[in-house]
Amino acid sequence: MARHLITSAIPYINGIKHLGNLIGSQLPADLYARYLRGRGHDVLFLCATDEHGTPAELAAAKAGKPVADYCAEMHAAQAKIADGFGLSFDHFGRSSSPQNHALTQSFAGRLLEQGLIREVTEKMVYSNADGRFLPDRYIEGTCPNCGFEDARGDQCDHCTKQLDPTDLIDAHSTISGSKDLEVRETKHLYLRQSELKDKLADWIDSKTDWPILTTSIAKKWLTDGDGLQDRGITRDLDWGVPVKNGENDWPGMEGKVFYVWFDAPIEYIACAQEWVDAGKGADWQSWWRTDAGANDVRYTQFMGKDNVPFHTLSFPATIMGMDQDWKLVDYIKSFNYLNYDGGQFSTSRGRGVFQDQALELLPADYWRWWLLSHAPESSDAEFTWEAFQTDANKDLADVLGNFVSRITKFCRSKFDETVPDGGTYGPLETTLIDTLSTRLQAYETHMDNVEVRKAAAELRAIWVAGNEYLQEAAPWSTIKEDPAQAACQVRIGLNLIRLYGILSAPFIPEAAKTMLTAMNTSGNWPDDIAESLAALPAGHAFSVPENLFRKITDEEREDWAERFAGTRD
């Protein structure tokens, strides 16, 4: 048994997220956490809301609420949605927590001691209409690199290029919309991450098992243009972690806060302390500090590709720069984007399905299965209602749901609601055991390697193998001439339901629970398929479950496609 630390990129607090955000980090992280727990490993799965910075201030202002109140409300809303999707966080924290404030200030103090923070007098954009300096996300304009018209002052979401607000073309204030902007001098702190460029490059080169998407983005930032640049870690904002040197004031930095991309990754660590302080755990440092026992911990991060630069460069630079015993990430699983029906999800245009809406339409397992089986690993993926309906109906209703329904109802009609006795294994059963053994090994390999789509394909193949066995064995025909052999075939079918419940739990936890409850059993991860197909003995009582998955109708598909189309460009 190993110890696994898992973090999902923490979502911004500003509103309910769309399905692309779900599959880009939280959902595959939950899949991996559930799988590892199922294999008997010790898992700490952490996530939080990212509550500082411009997005929080702007969203709160739009809602007409104090930013602290807005963040508290949205944290509760996001926690409820996460629970609705079955995300099995050990703790869902908040970057505005006292623990994160103290830890961020402590980290900054240590980096100053190490000579890795410098004070810079720089020119920043000042809005005359708003009477204030505008942090990067308060400014939008056209990206000078790719021409994207809604680029932010820190980064273009379209081409992922790191930007400064003064780089933007035809820039405007996101507060007032004013273009009456000028450049003034102000002082800020910079993390001298360029000093760690060689160390970061060697570290990234050593990660030969990382996805190409992750390493290619990291290396591009290291080598493009002038290479890795020092990064500002403070902002002129009211809401955030006040700039301090540990517990001490920082002269010249009064009224400033740490940049959200400095304090947000530190929340991964602070979240573990929140977990302990909430009475859920006993020792958070043993997960995060190698001098406290974290040498045996494997740390895996999940995120969308837009978050890769900060997690492969800036946050590791912070950890390395302190030269203490904090744990670095071992594996970063990054994802491309999920698009919506030929375009992008858009909150402002009401385009696409957002997480709260999805849960109102169908149970979470429908969404979990489709999103995970279409995870945008090697390239961007696209959600269409036609594909969603087709795949959900075929995989969940026809393959898995139909199998469970057929075998349980047939057994009830011929043998009562107990596992029947009799019969012996023949060539069909031996072939089934061999097939499932091979498939299980492949499934485990893909899950161990965090190959989400390949794992989903193997799980579906395991479901299909049971259907093919049942179709070829045909106990409804066998029973006419050999009732004992039909009993054997039914007994295997019922044990397959138990097996499917265990193996399917990482993908579709509620349906898996229903299968195991109906079979009146629980179960550990299988070591031997032959033993698993005999786990429920003759005479074991079960119940016939309600239909696991109903089919999505054409009328529903058409209605949903129209309802969530939004306005098109």
C-alpha positions in Angstrom: 0.0 0.0 0.0 1.3 3.4 -1.0 0.4 7.0 0.0 -0.9 9.2 -2.7 -1.4 13.0 -2.4 -3.8 14.3 -5.1 -4.7 17.9 -5.8 -7.0 19.3 -8.4 -6.5 22.8 -9.8 -8.5 25.1 -7.5 -11.5 26.7 -9.3 -12.0 30.5 -9.2 -14.7 31.6 -6.9 -16.4 33.8 -9.6 -19.5 31.7 -10.4 -20.6 28.2 -11.4 -18.2 26.5 -13.8 -19.0 24.7 -17.0 -18.4 21.1 -17.9 -15.0 21.9 -19.4 -13.8 23.0 -16.0 -15.0 19.8 -14.5 -13.3 17.4 -16.9 -10.2 19.6 -17.0 -9.2 18.9 -13.4 -11.6 17.9 -10.6 -13.3 14.9 -12.3 -10.2 13.0 -13.5 -8.6 13.7 -10.1 -11.6 12.1 -8.4 -11.4 9.2 -10.8 -7.8 8.6 -9.8 -8.5 9.1 -6.1 -11.4 6.6 -6.1 -9.4 4.1 -8.1 -6.4 4.2 -5.7 -8.7 4.0 -2.6 -10.3 0.9 -4.3 -6.9 -0.6 -4.6 -6.3 -0.1 -0.9 -3.9 2.8 -1.0 -3.9 5.7 1.5 -5.1 8.8 -0.4 -5.4 12.4 0.6 -7.4 14.3 -2.1 -7.5 18.0 -1.7 -9.2 20.9 -3.5 -10.3 24.4 -2.6 -11.9 27.6 -4.0 -9.5 30.2 -5.4 -10.9 33.3 -3.7 -8.4 36.1 -4.2 -7.6 38.4 -7.0 -9.5 40.4 -9.6 -12.1 37.7 -10.5 -13.4 37.7 -6.9 -13.6 41.5 -6.6 -15.3 41.9 -10.0 -17.8 39.1 -9.4 -18.7 40.5 -6.0 -19.1 44.0 -7.3 -21.4 42.7 -10.1 -23.5 40.8 -7.5 -23.6 43.9 -5.3 -22.1 42.1 -2.2 -19.1 42.5 0.0 -16.4 40.3 -1.5 -16.0 38.2 1.7 -19.7 37.5 1.8 -19.8 36.7 -1.9 -16.8 34.3 -1.6 -18.5 32.5 1.4 -21.7 32.0 -0.6 -19.9 30.8 -3.7 -17.7 28.4 -1.8 -20.9 26.8 -0.4 -22.4 26.7 -3.9 -19.3 25.1 -5.4 -19.0 22.6 -2.6 -22.7 21.5 -3.1 -22.1 21.0 -6.8 -18.9 19.0 -6.1 -20.9 16.8 -3.8 -23.6 16.4 -6.5 -21.0 15.1 -8.9 -19.6 12.7 -6.3 -16.2 14.4 -6.0 -14.7 12.6 -3.1 -12.5 15.4 -1.7 -11.0 14.7 1.7 -11.2 18.4 2.2 -12.6 21.3 0.1 -10.8 24.3 1.4 -10.6 28.0 0.8 -7.6 30.1 -0.3 -8.9 32.9 1.9 -8.4 30.7 5.0 -6.3 31.9 7.9 -4.0 28.9 7.3 -3.3 30.1 3.8 -2.7 33.7 4.8 -0.1 32.6 7.4 1.6 30.1 5.2 1.8 32.5 2.2 3.3 35.2 4.3 5.8 32.7 5.8 6.8 31.5 2.4 7.4 35.0 1.2 9.6 35.7 4.2 11.7 32.7 3.6 12.1 33.5 -0.1 13.3 37.0 1.0 15.9 35.4 3.3 17.1 33.3 0.3 17.6 36.4 -1.8 14.9 35.4 -4.2 12.6 38.4 -3.8 13.5 41.8 -5.1 11.6 45.1 -5.0 10.9 46.7 -8.3 9.7 50.1 -9.2 7.6 49.6 -12.3 5.1 51.3 -14.5 1.6 50.1 -14.2 -1.7 51.1 -15.8 -3.7 53.6 -13.8 -7.4 54.3 -14.7 -8.3 57.9 -14.3 -12.0 57.0 -14.4 -11.7 54.5 -11.6 -9.1 56.4 -9.6 -6.8 53.4 -9.0 -4.1 51.2 -10.4 -5.5 48.4 -12.4 -4.1 44.9 -11.7 -3.6 42.7 -14.7 -7.1 41.1 -14.6 -8.8 44.5 -14.4 -7.5 45.2 -17.9 -8.6 43.5 -21.1 -7.7 44.0 -24.7 -6.4 42.4 -27.9 -3.5 39.9 -27.6 -0.5 41.2 -29.5 0.5 37.6 -30.1 -2.6 35.9 -31.6 -5.2 38.7 -31.9 -7.6 37.3 -29.4 -9.9 40.3 -28.5 -10.6 39.2 -24.9 -7.1 38.7 -23.6 -6.4 39.6 -20.0 -3.6 41.6 -18.6 -1.7 38.6 -17.3 -2.3 35.9 -19.9 -4.1 35.2 -23.1 -6.5 32.3 -22.6 -6.5 31.6 -26.3 -2.8 31.2 -27.0 -1.7 30.9 -23.3 1.1 33.6 -23.8 2.1 35.3 -20.6 1.4 39.0 -20.9 1.8 42.3 -19.1 -1.1 44.8 -19.1 0.9 47.3 -21.2 1.3 44.6 -23.9 -2.5 44.7 -24.7 -3.8 46.5 -27.8 -6.8 48.8 -27.3 -6.9 48.1 -23.6 -9.8 49.0 -21.4 -10.7 48.8 -17.7 -13.0 45.9 -16.8 -14.4 48.0 -13.9 -15.7 50.9 -15.9 -15.0 50.0 -19.5 -12.9 53.2 -19.7 -10.0 53.5 -22.1 -8.8 56.6 -20.3 -5.7 54.8 -19.0 -2.2 56.0 -18.3 1.0 54.5 -17.0 2.3 55.5 -13.5 5.1 54.2 -11.3 4.4 51.9 -8.3 6.5 49.4 -6.3 6.0 45.7 -6.3 7.8 42.5 -5.2 9.2 40.0 -7.8 10.0 36.4 -7.4 13.5 35.9 -9.0 12.5 32.6 -10.6 14.9 33.3 -13.4 17.7 32.4 -10.9 16.2 28.9 -10.8 15.9 28.4 -14.5 18.6 25.7 -14.8 17.4 23.9 -11.7 13.8 23.9 -13.1 14.9 22.8 -16.5 16.8 19.8 -15.0 13.8 18.9 -12.9 11.4 19.0 -15.8 13.8 17.0 -18.0 13.9 14.3 -15.3 10.1 13.8 -15.6 10.2 11.5 -18.5 6.8 10.0 -17.7 4.9 13.2 -17.8 2.4 13.9 -20.6 3.8 15.6 -23.6 1.2 18.3 -23.2 2.6 19.2 -19.7 6.3 19.2 -20.6 5.9 20.9 -23.9 4.2 23.9 -22.3 6.7 24.1 -19.5 9.7 23.9 -21.9 8.2 26.5 -24.2 8.0 29.0 -21.3 11.6 28.2 -20.4 13.0 28.8 -23.8 10.7 31.2 -25.8 11.9 34.7 -26.2 14.1 35.7 -23.3 13.3 32.6 -21.4 11.9 32.3 -17.9 11.3 35.8 -16.5 11.0 37.0 -12.9 7.4 37.2 -11.9 5.6 39.9 -9.9 4.0 38.5 -6.7 2.1 41.5 -5.4 -0.8 43.5 -6.6 -2.6 46.8 -5.8 -5.8 45.2 -4.5 -7.9 45.4 -1.3 -8.9 41.7 -1.2 -6.2 39.1 -0.7 -3.3 38.0 1.5 -1.7 41.2 2.9 2.0 41.5 2.0 4.0 40.6 5.1 7.4 39.1 5.8 6.2 36.2 7.9 4.4 37.9 10.8 6.2 41.2 10.3 5.1 44.2 8.2 6.9 44.7 4.9 8.0 48.4 4.6 6.9 50.0 1.3 4.3 47.3 0.7 1.5 48.7 2.8 -2.0 48.3 1.3 -0.8 45.6 -1.2 -1.7 42.0 -1.4 0.1 38.9 -2.8 -0.7 38.1 -6.3 -3.3 35.4 -6.5 -1.0 33.1 -8.5 1.5 33.2 -5.6 -0.9 32.4 -2.9 -3.3 30.0 -4.7 -0.9 27.1 -5.2 0.2 27.5 -1.6 -3.4 26.7 -0.7 -2.8 23.1 -1.7 -0.5 22.9 1.4 -2.7 25.1 3.6 -5.7 23.0 2.6 -4.1 20.0 4.3 -3.7 22.0 7.4 -7.4 23.0 7.2 -8.2 19.3 6.9 -6.4 18.6 10.2 -7.9 21.7 11.9 -11.3 20.6 10.8 -10.8 17.3 12.7 -10.6 15.1 9.6 -6.9 14.2 9.8 -4.0 14.0 12.3 -0.8 15.1 10.6 -0.8 17.3 7.5 3.0 17.8 7.5 3.6 14.1 6.9 2.0 14.6 3.5 3.9 17.7 2.6 7.3 17.8 4.3 10.0 15.2 3.5 11.5 15.8 7.0 8.2 14.8 8.5 7.7 11.5 6.5 6.5 12.6 3.1 9.3 10.7 1.3 6.9 7.8 0.6 4.2 10.1 -0.8 3.5 10.3 -4.5 2.0 13.7 -5.4 -0.1 14.0 -8.5 -1.7 17.2 -9.7 -4.6 17.6 -12.2 -5.2 20.7 -14.3 -6.2 22.3 -17.6 -3.4 23.3 -19.9 -3.8 27.0 -19.1 -2.6 26.3 -15.6 0.5 24.3 -16.6 3.0 27.2 -16.6 2.4 28.2 -13.0 2.4 24.6 -11.8 5.6 23.6 -13.7 7.5 26.8 -13.1 6.3 29.4 -10.7 5.0 27.1 -7.9 8.0 24.7 -8.1 10.3 27.8 -8.1 8.7 28.8 -4.9 9.2 25.4 -3.3 12.8 25.0 -4.6 13.7 28.6 -3.7 12.9 28.1 0.0 15.5 25.3 0.2 13.5 23.5 2.9 11.8 20.1 3.0 8.6 20.8 1.2 7.5 18.2 -1.3 7.6 18.9 -5.1 5.0 17.4 -7.4 5.8 13.9 -8.8 3.3 13.9 -11.7 1.3 16.5 -13.5 -1.7 15.4 -15.6 -2.8 18.2 -17.8 -5.8 18.3 -20.2 -6.7 20.2 -23.3 -10.0 22.1 -23.6 -13.6 20.7 -23.9 -15.5 22.8 -26.5 -19.2 23.1 -26.9 -20.9 22.2 -30.1 -18.6 23.9 -32.6 -17.5 26.7 -30.4 -16.6 27.6 -26.8 -18.6 27.6 -23.6 -19.6 31.1 -22.7 -21.2 32.4 -19.5 -22.0 35.8 -21.0 -23.7 34.3 -24.0 -25.5 31.6 -22.0 -23.8 29.0 -24.3 -23.2 25.5 -23.1 -24.1 23.4 -20.1 -22.9 24.5 -16.7 -22.4 22.2 -13.8 -25.5 23.1 -11.8 -27.7 22.8 -14.9 -26.2 19.4 -15.8 -27.2 18.0 -12.4 -30.8 19.3 -12.9 -31.1 17.4 -16.2 -29.6 14.0 -15.3 -27.9 12.1 -12.5 -24.2 12.7 -12.2 -23.1 9.3 -13.5 -24.3 10.2 -17.0 -22.0 13.2 -17.1 -19.2 11.5 -15.3 -19.1 8.7 -17.8 -19.4 10.8 -21.0 -16.8 13.4 -19.9 -14.3 10.8 -18.7 -14.7 8.6 -21.7 -14.1 11.7 -23.9 -11.4 13.3 -21.8 -9.4 15.9 -23.8 -6.1 14.3 -23.3 -4.3 14.3 -26.6 -6.3 17.2 -28.2 -9.3 19.4 -27.6 -12.6 17.5 -27.4 -16.1 18.6 -28.3 -19.4 18.1 -26.5 -22.4 17.7 -28.7 -25.8 16.6 -27.6 -25.9 14.0 -30.4 -22.7 12.3 -29.1 -23.8 12.6 -25.5 -27.2 10.9 -26.2 -25.7 8.2 -28.4 -22.9 7.2 -26.1 -24.9 7.4 -22.9 -27.7 5.3 -24.3 -25.4 2.7 -25.9 -22.8 2.4 -23.1 -24.8 3.0 -20.0 -28.3 1.9 -20.9 -27.8 -0.8 -23.5 -24.5 -2.4 -22.4 -24.3 -2.1 -18.6 -27.9 -1.4 -17.6 -29.4 -4.0 -19.9 -27.1 -6.7 -18.6 -28.0 -6.0 -15.0 -31.7 -6.0 -15.8 -31.7 -9.1 -17.9 -29.8 -11.4 -15.6 -31.5 -10.3 -12.3 -35.0 -10.5 -13.8 -34.4 -13.8 -15.4 -33.0 -15.3 -12.2 -36.0 -14.0 -10.2 -38.4 -15.6 -12.7 -36.7 -19.0 -12.8 -34.7 -19.4 -9.5 -36.2 -16.8 -7.1 -34.0 -13.9 -5.7 -31.2 -16.1 -4.6 -28.0 -17.2 -6.4 -28.8 -20.6 -7.9 -26.7 -23.7 -7.4 -25.6 -26.3 -9.9 -23.6 -26.8 -13.1 -19.9 -26.7 -14.0 -17.6 -24.5 -16.0 -17.1 -25.2 -19.7 -15.3 -23.6 -22.6 -17.5 -20.5 -22.5 -16.7 -19.8 -18.8 -13.0 -20.5 -19.3 -12.9 -18.0 -22.2 -14.7 -15.4 -20.2 -12.3 -15.7 -17.3 -9.3 -15.4 -19.7 -10.9 -12.4 -21.4 -11.7 -10.6 -18.2 -8.3 -11.3 -16.7 -6.6 -9.7 -19.7 -9.0 -6.8 -19.7 -8.6 -6.2 -16.0 -4.8 -6.0 -16.3 -5.1 -3.5 -19.1 -7.7 -1.5 -17.1 -5.4 -1.3 -14.1 -2.4 -0.3 -16.2 -4.3 2.5 -17.8 -5.6 3.7 -14.5 -2.1 3.5 -12.9 -0.8 5.6 -15.8 -3.7 8.1 -15.6 -4.8 7.3 -19.2 -8.4 8.2 -18.7 -9.9 7.5 -22.1 -8.1 4.2 -22.5 -9.2 3.2 -19.0 -12.8 4.0 -19.9 -12.5 2.0 -23.1 -11.3 -1.1 -21.1 -14.0 -0.8 -18.6 -16.6 -0.7 -21.3 -14.9 -3.8 -22.9 -15.3 -5.5 -19.6 -19.0 -4.7 -19.6 -19.3 -5.9 -23.2 -17.5 -9.2 -22.4 -20.3 -10.0 -19.9 -23.0 -9.3 -22.4 -21.3 -11.4 -25.0 -21.0 -14.3 -22.6 -24.7 -14.0 -21.6 -25.7 -13.8 -25.2 -23.7 -16.9 -26.2 -24.6 -18.9 -23.1 -28.3 -18.0 -23.4 -29.5 -19.4 -20.1 -33.1 -18.7 -21.2 -32.5 -21.5 -23.8 -30.2 -23.7 -21.7 -32.7 -24.0 -18.9 -35.1 -25.9 -21.2 -32.6 -28.8 -21.5 -30.1 -28.4 -18.7 -31.4 -26.4 -15.7 -28.3 -27.0 -13.7 -26.0 -25.5 -16.4 -28.4 -22.6 -16.7 -28.0 -22.0 -13.0 -24.3 -21.9 -13.4 -24.6 -19.3 -16.2 -26.9 -17.2 -14.1 -24.6 -17.5 -11.0 -21.7 -16.1 -13.1 -24.0 -13.3 -14.4 -24.9 -12.3 -10.9 -21.2 -12.3 -9.8 -20.4 -10.2 -12.9 -22.8 -7.5 -11.5 -20.8 -7.5 -8.3 -17.5 -7.3 -10.3 -18.9 -4.5 -12.4 -19.9 -2.6 -9.2 -16.4 -2.7 -7.9 -14.6 -1.9 -11.1 -17.0 0.8 -12.2 -17.0 2.7 -8.9 -14.2 5.2 -10.0 -16.3 6.2 -13.1 -19.9 5.9 -12.0 -20.0 5.7 -8.2 -23.8 5.9 -7.7 -24.6 3.2 -10.2 -21.8 1.1 -8.8 -23.3 1.5 -5.3 -26.7 0.5 -6.7 -25.2 -2.7 -8.2 -23.5 -3.7 -5.0 -26.5 -2.9 -2.9 -28.7 -5.0 -5.2 -26.3 -7.9 -4.9 -26.4 -7.5 -1.1 -22.6 -7.3 -1.0 -19.5 -5.2 -0.9 -16.1 -6.2 -2.2 -12.5 -5.5 -2.5 -10.6 -4.9 -5.7 -10.3 -8.3 -7.5 -7.0 -10.1 -7.5 -8.3 -13.1 -9.3 -11.2 -13.1 -11.8 -12.1 -16.8 -11.3 -12.5 -16.1 -7.5 -14.5 -13.0 -8.2 -17.0 -15.0 -10.4 -17.6 -17.3 -7.4 -17.7 -14.6 -4.7 -21.5 -14.8 -4.3 -22.2 -18.4 -3.3 -25.4 -20.4 -4.1 -28.2 -19.4 -1.8 -27.0 -15.8 -1.4 -29.9 -13.4 -1.5 -30.1 -10.4 -3.9 -32.7 -8.0 -5.1 -33.6 -6.8 -8.6 -32.6 -3.1 -8.9 -34.5 -0.4 -10.6 -33.3 0.3 -14.1 -29.7 1.6 -13.8 -29.9 4.1 -16.6 -32.9 5.2 -18.6 -32.4 6.3 -22.2 -32.2 9.9 -23.3 -35.0 10.6 -25.7 -34.7 12.5 -29.0 -37.2 15.0 -27.7 -35.0 15.7 -24.6 -31.9 16.0 -26.8 -33.6 18.5 -29.1 -34.9 20.5 -26.2 -31.6 20.7 -24.4 -29.7 21.6 -27.6 -32.0 24.5 -28.1 -32.1 25.6 -24.5 -28.3 25.8 -24.1 -27.4 27.1 -27.6 -27.1 30.7 -26.3 -26.3 33.4 -28.7 -23.9 32.6 -31.5 -21.3 35.0 -33.0 
